[in-house]
Amino acid sequence: MGRSAENIERKCQLINHKMGKISKIKELFNFLMLVFIFSAGALSIFYFMETYPKVFANETKVDKINDVNPRESIILNFSQPVIKKTIVDGMKIVPRVEATYSWEGDRRLKITPKEAWAMGKRYDMEINKGKNIMLMGIDEKMSFNVIDYPRVALFSPSAGEKDVLVDMEDPIEVLFDKKLGGFNLKFEISPFNELVYQLDPDERSVELLFKDEYKRGQRYEIKIFAKYKGEANDRYEEVYVTFFETLPLAPEEWSKDFSQRLIQARKFTQPKITEGKYIDINLKNQVLSIFEDGKVSDVFLISSGKPGMNTPTGEFKIHNKYPRPWSKKYSLYMPHWMAFVPSGSYGIHELPEWPGGYKEGANHLGIPVSHGCVRLGIGSAEKVYNWAEIGTPVIVY
């Protein structure tokens, strides 16, 4: 009996020892489970805290940021629904401007100026301490640019230019830096003279003409104003100012100083043909001018036919050219000859020359002493000869 009891006691002790180990294992398992659950929760919280701002953060976009019209509304688009009051209360616009705010849903805000955005201005918008419905903060900066007035890129005649002539073939021309379709223009000229103008098809350039006869030798100042179409007439803005002086009237009698006379000829001789080349011969002032496309290229003194042997007047052309022909009639060389009548009876040539080389009449340039031809000096005749082709028009008056 004693041994049986002892054996039973030993077995009980062994069972208790094993049960203790199992209890410790359970405790360890429970502890590990708690650690796992805590770690999973912590990771979940960390992930939530990490991703929440990214998922619910707001991004604001402006529909139009360039060439905004002066009365056009600015549209802000929010990526998340917002708490409207926080957006409007936190909105700041620089330069400051009175504006109205209207919502289209809870993601789209329309900002409309009470008067107008200033032309050519950049506006900066800032939202401070705004919130979306997930209580995420909205602190953003944006900007937009208002369309500017058209600016003058080129004005002809240039500022301060003198001796200006204005007509349909040479109008006042204004080139702008942008198309004018969205703008109204106004031109003012002082002293006053009504202007008429036309817009070229490219909508960037304007041609102006005086409606009435303008004063010669007059300083004119022109101002250009512009406004955006639809704006009131008091919204015109000055965008350019310039001035020029018109060509004075030709003097009744040109200078007896031949060098001054040539200056006058260059200044006052008006083209009678504005396309291609032509030769202009003024018998009264004894000046030959060569023109190309309506612009004077050069002027020269001449000696035309003396009284009783007058140079014919009218419209002619160069019929033939010879570098050094011999005149049987006068027994003279006529260098750089250009006949301007079909018969060859009259021509433009250098001072006549004797066979020995002596030149006749150099001191007569500027005085009509020839037998009807038009004499030019040494060098001048060669230049005109080389410049003119057969068929070049000649106008003598």
NUTORVO-874839 format. One line per 4 residues: number of its first residue (from 0); their letters; for each residue x negated, y, z of C-alpha. Coordinates in nm, 3 decimals, always signed. Layout:
% residues N
NUM	A	X,Y,Z ~ ...
This chain:
% residues 397
0	MGRS	+0.000,+0.000,+0.000 ~ -0.283,+0.231,+0.085 ~ -0.440,+0.191,-0.254 ~ -0.111,+0.237,-0.439
4	AENI	-0.044,+0.561,-0.259 ~ -0.394,+0.676,-0.331 ~ -0.354,+0.594,-0.699 ~ -0.025,+0.779,-0.717
8	ERKC	-0.183,+1.080,-0.550 ~ -0.469,+1.079,-0.798 ~ -0.231,+1.057,-1.089 ~ -0.031,+1.349,-0.951
12	QLIN	-0.349,+1.553,-0.915 ~ -0.446,+1.469,-1.274 ~ -0.100,+1.566,-1.398 ~ -0.115,+1.893,-1.202
16	HKMG	-0.459,+1.968,-1.348 ~ -0.333,+1.909,-1.699 ~ -0.020,+2.116,-1.637 ~ -0.244,+2.402,-1.516
20	KISK	-0.441,+2.391,-1.838 ~ -0.116,+2.393,-2.040 ~ +0.006,+2.694,-1.842 ~ -0.315,+2.881,-1.911
24	IKEL	-0.288,+2.798,-2.279 ~ +0.070,+2.931,-2.280 ~ -0.043,+3.247,-2.106 ~ -0.320,+3.293,-2.360
28	FNFL	-0.075,+3.230,-2.646 ~ +0.172,+3.478,-2.501 ~ -0.106,+3.732,-2.464 ~ -0.221,+3.679,-2.819
32	MLVF	+0.138,+3.714,-2.942 ~ +0.169,+4.042,-2.754 ~ -0.157,+4.165,-2.906 ~ -0.037,+4.065,-3.254
36	IFSA	+0.300,+4.233,-3.210 ~ +0.137,+4.549,-3.075 ~ -0.118,+4.554,-3.357 ~ +0.151,+4.502,-3.621
40	GALS	+0.356,+4.781,-3.470 ~ +0.056,+5.009,-3.452 ~ -0.030,+4.931,-3.814 ~ +0.329,+4.997,-3.916
44	IFYF	+0.330,+5.329,-3.734 ~ -0.007,+5.420,-3.887 ~ +0.117,+5.326,-4.236 ~ +0.437,+5.522,-4.181
48	METY	+0.247,+5.826,-4.057 ~ +0.007,+5.797,-4.351 ~ +0.264,+5.755,-4.628 ~ +0.550,+5.970,-4.498
52	PKVF	+0.391,+6.306,-4.594 ~ +0.300,+6.169,-4.936 ~ +0.643,+6.029,-5.007 ~ +0.838,+6.330,-4.885
56	ANET	+0.595,+6.613,-4.963 ~ +0.731,+6.885,-5.193 ~ +0.592,+7.000,-5.528 ~ +0.723,+7.326,-5.675
60	KVDK	+0.708,+7.405,-6.046 ~ +0.791,+7.732,-6.226 ~ +0.989,+7.693,-6.549 ~ +0.809,+7.977,-6.729
64	INDV	+0.488,+8.149,-6.625 ~ +0.388,+8.356,-6.933 ~ +0.563,+8.621,-7.148 ~ +0.853,+8.650,-6.906
68	NPRE	+1.105,+8.908,-7.025 ~ +1.164,+9.210,-6.797 ~ +1.512,+9.095,-6.693 ~ +1.458,+8.722,-6.720
72	SIIL	+1.521,+8.500,-6.415 ~ +1.237,+8.296,-6.267 ~ +1.336,+7.934,-6.201 ~ +1.169,+7.732,-5.923
76	NFSQ	+1.213,+7.355,-5.929 ~ +1.151,+7.164,-5.603 ~ +1.068,+6.793,-5.613 ~ +1.261,+6.732,-5.287
80	PVIK	+1.591,+6.873,-5.161 ~ +1.510,+7.176,-4.946 ~ +1.656,+7.367,-4.654 ~ +1.754,+7.671,-4.855
84	KTIV	+1.738,+7.934,-4.582 ~ +1.378,+7.845,-4.495 ~ +1.274,+7.892,-4.861 ~ +1.441,+8.231,-4.907
88	DGMK	+1.328,+8.358,-4.565 ~ +0.972,+8.249,-4.637 ~ +0.957,+8.391,-4.993 ~ +0.718,+8.677,-5.063
92	IVPR	+0.671,+8.841,-5.407 ~ +0.375,+9.069,-5.482 ~ +0.405,+9.339,-5.616 ~ +0.716,+9.376,-5.407
96	VEAT	+1.042,+9.382,-5.602 ~ +1.408,+9.364,-5.507 ~ +1.554,+9.035,-5.629 ~ +1.858,+8.814,-5.585
100	YSWE	+1.836,+8.442,-5.507 ~ +2.089,+8.188,-5.633 ~ +2.079,+7.810,-5.598 ~ +2.171,+7.542,-5.846
104	GDRR	+2.197,+7.242,-5.615 ~ +1.934,+7.203,-5.344 ~ +1.632,+7.168,-5.572 ~ +1.659,+7.461,-5.814
108	LKIT	+1.625,+7.829,-5.719 ~ +1.689,+8.119,-5.959 ~ +1.516,+8.451,-5.879 ~ +1.654,+8.751,-6.069
112	PKEA	+1.514,+9.108,-6.042 ~ +1.774,+9.366,-5.940 ~ +1.617,+9.617,-6.182 ~ +1.346,+9.463,-6.401
116	WAMG	+1.005,+9.307,-6.376 ~ +0.733,+9.558,-6.461 ~ +0.600,+9.517,-6.816 ~ +0.255,+9.364,-6.839
120	KRYD	+0.244,+9.278,-6.467 ~ +0.136,+8.958,-6.294 ~ +0.356,+8.861,-5.998 ~ +0.238,+8.632,-5.720
124	MEIN	+0.498,+8.431,-5.526 ~ +0.428,+8.274,-5.189 ~ +0.649,+8.044,-4.976 ~ +0.557,+8.035,-4.606
128	KGKN	+0.701,+7.789,-4.350 ~ +0.967,+7.656,-4.583 ~ +1.101,+7.305,-4.520 ~ +1.265,+7.029,-4.714
132	IMLM	+1.544,+6.813,-4.572 ~ +1.286,+6.560,-4.446 ~ +1.142,+6.849,-4.239 ~ +0.819,+6.852,-4.437
136	GIDE	+0.660,+7.198,-4.451 ~ +0.648,+7.393,-4.779 ~ +0.362,+7.643,-4.809 ~ +0.291,+7.713,-5.175
140	KMSF	+0.157,+7.986,-5.404 ~ +0.269,+8.045,-5.765 ~ +0.252,+8.325,-6.021 ~ +0.401,+8.442,-6.350
144	NVID	+0.316,+8.707,-6.610 ~ +0.562,+8.954,-6.762 ~ +0.538,+9.027,-7.134 ~ +0.338,+9.341,-7.211
148	YPRV	+0.419,+9.625,-7.449 ~ +0.275,+9.595,-7.800 ~ -0.060,+9.770,-7.814 ~ -0.209,+9.946,-8.116
152	ALFS	-0.494,+9.741,-8.259 ~ -0.562,+9.975,-8.553 ~ -0.438,+10.318,-8.654 ~ -0.517,+10.479,-8.989
156	PSAG	-0.615,+10.760,-9.022 ~ -0.858,+10.717,-8.735 ~ -0.848,+10.943,-8.430 ~ -0.974,+11.291,-8.513
160	EKDV	-1.007,+11.222,-8.886 ~ -1.006,+11.531,-9.105 ~ -0.892,+11.604,-9.462 ~ -0.615,+11.344,-9.446
164	LVDM	-0.368,+11.305,-9.732 ~ -0.044,+11.116,-9.667 ~ +0.174,+10.977,-9.944 ~ +0.345,+10.653,-10.040
168	EDPI	+0.023,+10.505,-10.169 ~ -0.172,+10.621,-9.864 ~ +0.075,+10.613,-9.574 ~ -0.004,+10.631,-9.205
172	EVLF	-0.061,+10.269,-9.103 ~ -0.026,+10.119,-8.754 ~ -0.126,+9.761,-8.673 ~ -0.011,+9.615,-8.339
176	DKKL	-0.156,+9.327,-8.140 ~ +0.168,+9.127,-8.142 ~ +0.492,+9.084,-8.333 ~ +0.742,+9.363,-8.277
180	GGFN	+1.060,+9.157,-8.302 ~ +1.147,+9.194,-7.933 ~ +1.077,+9.567,-7.913 ~ +1.208,+9.905,-8.022
184	LKFE	+0.958,+10.171,-8.129 ~ +0.978,+10.549,-8.126 ~ +0.736,+10.788,-8.295 ~ +0.691,+11.154,-8.206
188	ISPF	+0.479,+11.398,-8.405 ~ +0.370,+11.746,-8.310 ~ +0.420,+11.995,-8.472 ~ +0.755,+11.833,-8.543
192	NELV	+0.819,+11.678,-8.881 ~ +1.066,+11.396,-8.932 ~ +0.898,+11.063,-8.996 ~ +1.030,+10.766,-9.190
196	YQLD	+0.880,+10.424,-9.144 ~ +0.909,+10.063,-9.250 ~ +0.814,+9.743,-9.072 ~ +0.607,+9.498,-9.275
200	PDER	+0.733,+9.139,-9.308 ~ +0.468,+9.014,-9.065 ~ +0.639,+9.227,-8.794 ~ +0.304,+9.353,-8.669
204	SVEL	+0.237,+9.657,-8.888 ~ +0.427,+9.977,-8.958 ~ +0.387,+10.231,-9.240 ~ +0.486,+10.594,-9.176
208	LFKD	+0.551,+10.886,-9.408 ~ +0.650,+11.249,-9.359 ~ +1.012,+11.287,-9.468 ~ +0.957,+11.654,-9.555
212	EYKR	+0.654,+11.828,-9.699 ~ +0.385,+11.852,-9.434 ~ +0.150,+12.143,-9.370 ~ -0.194,+12.132,-9.524
216	GQRY	-0.488,+12.198,-9.296 ~ -0.269,+12.116,-8.993 ~ -0.365,+11.920,-8.682 ~ -0.094,+11.661,-8.609
220	EIKI	-0.060,+11.461,-8.289 ~ +0.134,+11.134,-8.297 ~ +0.267,+10.952,-7.991 ~ +0.406,+10.599,-8.004
224	FAKY	+0.659,+10.472,-7.750 ~ +0.795,+10.121,-7.704 ~ +1.064,+9.948,-7.501 ~ +1.192,+9.596,-7.479
228	KGEA	+1.512,+9.548,-7.678 ~ +1.820,+9.574,-7.462 ~ +1.659,+9.812,-7.216 ~ +1.805,+10.160,-7.169
232	NDRY	+1.665,+10.448,-7.376 ~ +1.499,+10.597,-7.068 ~ +1.278,+10.284,-7.048 ~ +1.055,+10.387,-7.340
236	EEVY	+0.688,+10.377,-7.244 ~ +0.407,+10.565,-7.419 ~ +0.168,+10.306,-7.564 ~ -0.056,+10.516,-7.791
240	VTFF	-0.151,+10.872,-7.876 ~ -0.379,+11.000,-8.153 ~ -0.432,+11.296,-8.383 ~ -0.566,+11.384,-8.727
244	ETLP	-0.595,+11.689,-8.956 ~ -0.446,+11.709,-9.303 ~ -0.643,+11.825,-9.605 ~ -0.627,+12.203,-9.656
248	LAPE	-0.501,+12.345,-9.983 ~ -0.763,+12.389,-10.252 ~ -0.896,+12.743,-10.275 ~ -0.771,+12.968,-10.552
252	EWSK	-1.125,+13.014,-10.678 ~ -1.394,+12.758,-10.611 ~ -1.737,+12.863,-10.489 ~ -1.987,+13.013,-10.731
256	DFSQ	-2.251,+12.821,-10.543 ~ -2.263,+12.501,-10.745 ~ -2.368,+12.283,-10.449 ~ -2.064,+12.409,-10.255
260	RLIQ	-1.846,+12.363,-10.561 ~ -1.936,+11.994,-10.573 ~ -1.846,+11.961,-10.204 ~ -1.513,+12.126,-10.279
264	ARKF	-1.458,+11.898,-10.578 ~ -1.515,+11.587,-10.368 ~ -1.278,+11.721,-10.104 ~ -0.994,+11.865,-10.309
268	TQPK	-0.980,+11.673,-10.637 ~ -0.674,+11.449,-10.624 ~ -0.665,+11.123,-10.823 ~ -0.430,+11.110,-11.118
272	ITEG	-0.479,+10.735,-11.157 ~ -0.492,+10.520,-10.844 ~ -0.576,+10.179,-10.988 ~ -0.909,+10.091,-11.143
276	KYID	-1.164,+10.336,-11.279 ~ -1.108,+10.668,-11.449 ~ -1.302,+10.986,-11.532 ~ -1.153,+11.319,-11.417
280	INLK	-1.276,+11.638,-11.593 ~ -1.177,+11.977,-11.448 ~ -1.262,+12.237,-11.713 ~ -1.175,+12.536,-11.493
284	NQVL	-1.423,+12.436,-11.225 ~ -1.667,+12.261,-11.461 ~ -1.672,+11.941,-11.255 ~ -1.654,+11.576,-11.361
288	SIFE	-1.539,+11.328,-11.094 ~ -1.537,+10.951,-11.119 ~ -1.260,+10.765,-10.935 ~ -1.208,+10.401,-10.851
292	DGKV	-0.878,+10.277,-10.704 ~ -0.778,+10.630,-10.612 ~ -1.103,+10.710,-10.427 ~ -1.361,+10.954,-10.553
296	SDVF	-1.695,+10.782,-10.611 ~ -1.902,+11.081,-10.715 ~ -1.883,+11.434,-10.858 ~ -2.107,+11.614,-11.110
300	LISS	-2.144,+11.957,-11.266 ~ -2.076,+11.973,-11.639 ~ -2.091,+12.217,-11.924 ~ -1.785,+12.194,-12.148
304	GKPG	-1.687,+12.373,-12.471 ~ -1.732,+12.747,-12.485 ~ -1.444,+12.977,-12.581 ~ -1.347,+12.912,-12.941
308	MNTP	-1.497,+12.562,-12.928 ~ -1.291,+12.436,-12.640 ~ -1.302,+12.079,-12.512 ~ -0.966,+11.912,-12.587
312	TGEF	-0.738,+11.850,-12.291 ~ -0.517,+11.548,-12.234 ~ -0.540,+11.178,-12.162 ~ -0.810,+10.986,-12.345
316	KIHN	-1.035,+10.682,-12.302 ~ -1.392,+10.578,-12.377 ~ -1.398,+10.450,-12.738 ~ -1.767,+10.375,-12.782
320	KYPR	-2.102,+10.402,-12.602 ~ -2.459,+10.445,-12.730 ~ -2.767,+10.494,-12.512 ~ -2.948,+10.746,-12.740
324	PWSK	-2.765,+10.833,-13.064 ~ -2.885,+11.091,-13.315 ~ -2.651,+11.375,-13.417 ~ -2.696,+11.457,-13.785
328	KYSL	-2.471,+11.758,-13.744 ~ -2.693,+11.923,-13.483 ~ -3.022,+11.736,-13.541 ~ -3.035,+11.645,-13.173
332	YMPH	-3.038,+11.332,-12.962 ~ -2.731,+11.288,-12.741 ~ -2.852,+11.047,-12.465 ~ -2.594,+10.828,-12.285
336	WMAF	-2.321,+10.908,-12.536 ~ -1.959,+10.809,-12.464 ~ -1.697,+10.917,-12.720 ~ -1.354,+10.986,-12.569
340	VPSG	-1.164,+11.050,-12.895 ~ -1.130,+10.790,-13.172 ~ -1.307,+11.007,-13.432 ~ -1.614,+11.044,-13.215
344	SYGI	-1.598,+11.422,-13.248 ~ -1.603,+11.473,-12.873 ~ -1.791,+11.282,-12.611 ~ -1.958,+11.286,-12.272
348	HELP	-2.338,+11.288,-12.288 ~ -2.660,+11.400,-12.125 ~ -2.807,+11.741,-12.208 ~ -2.901,+11.743,-12.580
352	EWPG	-3.262,+11.671,-12.662 ~ -3.489,+11.785,-12.943 ~ -3.701,+11.521,-13.112 ~ -4.000,+11.653,-12.921
356	GYKE	-3.829,+11.580,-12.587 ~ -3.717,+11.929,-12.484 ~ -3.382,+11.933,-12.301 ~ -3.137,+12.209,-12.382
360	GANH	-2.906,+12.383,-12.140 ~ -3.010,+12.254,-11.795 ~ -2.943,+12.601,-11.652 ~ -2.599,+12.607,-11.813
364	LGIP	-2.448,+12.324,-11.603 ~ -2.140,+12.470,-11.437 ~ -2.081,+12.708,-11.733 ~ -1.886,+12.623,-12.052
368	VSHG	-2.138,+12.666,-12.335 ~ -2.117,+12.346,-12.543 ~ -1.954,+12.300,-12.885 ~ -1.674,+12.094,-12.729
372	CVRL	-1.851,+11.794,-12.578 ~ -1.893,+11.743,-12.203 ~ -2.257,+11.771,-12.100 ~ -2.403,+11.611,-11.785
376	GIGS	-2.740,+11.662,-11.624 ~ -3.036,+11.422,-11.623 ~ -2.956,+11.127,-11.398 ~ -2.588,+11.217,-11.373
380	AEKV	-2.517,+11.115,-11.734 ~ -2.696,+10.783,-11.690 ~ -2.500,+10.707,-11.375 ~ -2.165,+10.777,-11.542
384	YNWA	-2.273,+10.585,-11.854 ~ -2.364,+10.276,-11.652 ~ -2.049,+10.304,-11.439 ~ -1.789,+10.341,-11.717
388	EIGT	-1.685,+10.066,-11.956 ~ -1.530,+10.105,-12.300 ~ -1.161,+10.160,-12.239 ~ -1.210,+10.358,-11.915
392	PVIV	-0.945,+10.632,-11.903 ~ -1.056,+10.998,-11.928 ~ -0.828,+11.282,-11.816 ~ -0.929,+11.635,-11.919
396	Y	-0.743,+11.939,-11.788
